[in-house]
Amino acid sequence: MAIVRKLVVEVVDARNLLPKDGYGTSSPYAILDFHGQRRKTRTAVRDLNPTWHETLDFNAGKTSEVFGDMLEIDVFHDKNVGPTTRNNFLGRVKLNSRQFVKKGEEALIYYPLEKKSFFTWIQGEIGLKIYFSDEVVPPPPPPPPPPAAEEEAKPEPTPPTAAEPSPPSSESAVPPLASDPPAVEPKNNDAASPADSGEKPNEEPPPPPPAEAAAPLPNEINPAPGNEKQADSDQVMMSSVSTIPTEVKVNSISGAQPISRVSSVSSFSPSDQSDRSSIERSSFDLVEKMHYLFVRVVKARHLPTAGSPVVEVAVSGRHVTSKPARKTAFFDWDQTFAFSRDSPDSSTILEVSVSDRPAGQGFLGGICFDVGEIPLRDPPDSPLAPQWYRLEGGGAHRGDLMLATWIGTQADESFPDAWKTDDVGNPNSRSKVYQSPKLWYLRSTIIEAQDISMKMPFRESCFQVKTQLGFQVQKTKPVLTATGSPSWNEDLMFVAAEPFTEHSLVIFLMENRPPKEQVVLGVATIPLASIERRVDDRHVASRWFTLEDPKEEKRVYKGRVHLRLCFDGGYHVMDEGAHVCSDYRPTARQLWKPPVGTVELGILGCKNLLPMKTINGGKGSTDAYAVAKYGDKWIRTRAVSDSLNPRWNEQYTWRVYDPSTVLTVGVFDSWEVFESDGSHKPDFRIGKVRIRISTLTTGKVYKSVFPLILLSQTGLKKMGEIELAVRFARATPTLDFLHVYSQPLLPMMHHLKPLGMVQQEALRAVAVKTVAAHLSRSEPPLRREVVAHMLDADSQAFSMRRVRANWMRIINVISTVIDVFKWADDTRSWRNPTATVLAHALLATLVWVPDLIVPTLALYAFAIGTWNYRLRPRTPLPHFDTKMSLAESVDRDELDEEFDSMPCARPNETVRARYDKLRVLGARVQAVLGDFATQGERMQALVTWRDPRATGIFVGLCLVVAFVLYLVPSKMVAMAFGFYYLRHPIFRDRMPSPALNFFRRLPSLSDRMM
């Protein structure tokens, strides 16, 4: 049965439309257009806030080259209901199909109506629900067989004679051979059409053929003999070595030809390397090409064994054995091997043999290939077809082996799942792409409860609601009531991951009884799939849920609870730190904006890695692999076994939706090879690199070597170096790309209903655990410690080193302001008389022409920015700064405190020393806060008459200043104040000014502190 994809649009309502009928109202209707298909809603008579609630569907096939992939909704005023001579256009909405979701994820969204032209006045918005739905279309019934009476009455056809020309028929238009492939292809295509339509749901199925066309053609009534001949030919076909010519071109389409096992290799001649490089057009342009010899062993037949034979492949001193064969009609393996060809000692002979030593048969036969005659394969081409080869030697005199062998690069589609020489065949070391689960914020508003059976009526009882979703548990505040109807009105936020079938939201109503006993009165279980989704701050209808007794097998009514539940798709669920986030898109796909570009990452390899473990009696070893994360896409390279200089040369691409994001790359040491004995050890982290997308120039390739630095309890250590290549490509016009910088960083709901910092961090910790649990269930798994390190799960832990580093960052930020005050002090001190005279001239100019103040400041900022362009950083890409992080001079005790677990596991003496040190730091912070409070209280004391004399002096002085400023022009006052401030030191007293002395004498509340 075919599957047809439909685009379903629910036109719900519209709001605040323009009046068009001349009486202050309109009679709107909507016209929807998708892929040239038009639908129309009914007319809402005289209503500026119409409600339709109509469901319209469209056939969603392939992207139309004429109409594009846009859904257009036009709203008009019906002139037949309200006649008017004015334009009846009320607005339009254009949506791209990439914003649409599948059925079950839809939500009501209000889209603002847009103008048709610049001079059109449009207002209002329209509410829509849009989603894709897959419908199963049953196949058309077969045509009825012809009646038996007609077949009996039909005369037998007589062969045409030479005198009578035969009528034209379909047979005369085709070659006389019945087994000609062109005549069979239309039948095969028709037979495969239902399967093709099932695999491509976006294509609209063709209409069912009429009954006349469905009848079989005369030459297609009995195709069985042709199939039997083809099957017989497959069984008879054998490849003979003696009948194949020995001269085969390297670039030939045919596969590699075997050479005799007893012949010498003197006939070997290396192929032309220029010819080999000319056909390789790998898409991996940021990394180095790594050449591999691929051997794909498919199956064998006619082997003289009843066991499960294996295939042994030997080349360049490496010998690998396949898995045992699966016994079907043939001996099946379907396994691919990739041997590196970059080593200088690459062999010229490839040996493939079949053996069944466990069954006692031993060597069954083999084939030898000349590596110089193995063809090269260009990645855009189709895969090389395997061929049957006759096994030579051994006991398989008539045995055949189907295989294919070619030379390719890491861009070959067979490379990820192939056995490779640098990973020792570990199945968990393959390159994989992972997808983070789609996370939602679940907002649970606990309103009230009713019909609660109280143990002691007419006495106050304390009630509390506990809500649980998976491992997340939250409680409301306790409420005292004597009526059995407690009220809370509290919002509880949870993180939920799709699919929503794994967990349910469980509501517990508990009563707190003295002294410290909690009794569960009732439980309500709510499936997550039944909860409504929203993408904005619209009101969601609340519902009552029945509470049941958890201890009773039968359903016993224990009251009801009033809840308002919804999934908030307008938020971005944070699983990374806000300052190193790789994605700011909201959860709801309908709110996504088109990507602004793509970022390509080439992971070339590492150099000079330190040994992470010891094997074989003390030999240092490292099984390194790299993990990169951007947005919801994770990638993991293959793990290169036992190498301190691993080479991956893998390239990946991500879509960029916001340039102010960060790409994270980490390197880890794998223990998967050594877990065969059942032991489990976490993968050790080697280092991490962050690359901010906004620092990349469009189209430029950054190829850099980054140091892998690890900060641990033992101190700072350089673990090695990683070589990366990064390129950012812009996909939008320049103005649209620059317009992104004026948009808010976080989605709309973060500003309409912001989350608190403490709540945000708690939800982020839950999101990290959810993502880690999801990725750890993949195959091969992305371990929890790897995900936690990539997401900086411990970035908010207390660290004395980070406190001092952040303080130094603040000092560096305000250093510019300090430099300005220092320059002003140097100027007024006449240390550079020329600069002071120019400052007097500038002051006079700005005072008498104040309109030049803002342009002068803007020109000065432009000059500073232009001058600093010469001093811009010349390093390829910024990296972790160990000096700014104070990681080079950190104390060993501070590191031990930073990496200590929670709760602390150190001895009491160590904890006491840390506490004393923290008290010293707290005393300093206390003093600074006290100084800030003192200065603010002195400002308040100017007018609060706490010191009557000081306040009297200030009030009288303010009166004098007011009269002076009323009588004297402000320009003269500003000029006099400026010249007085810049007076020569010989006219200045070294003691503090009277104004400063007066301010310092004002009272504060510090004398009232106990």
Disulfide bonds with the S-S distance in Angstrom:
none
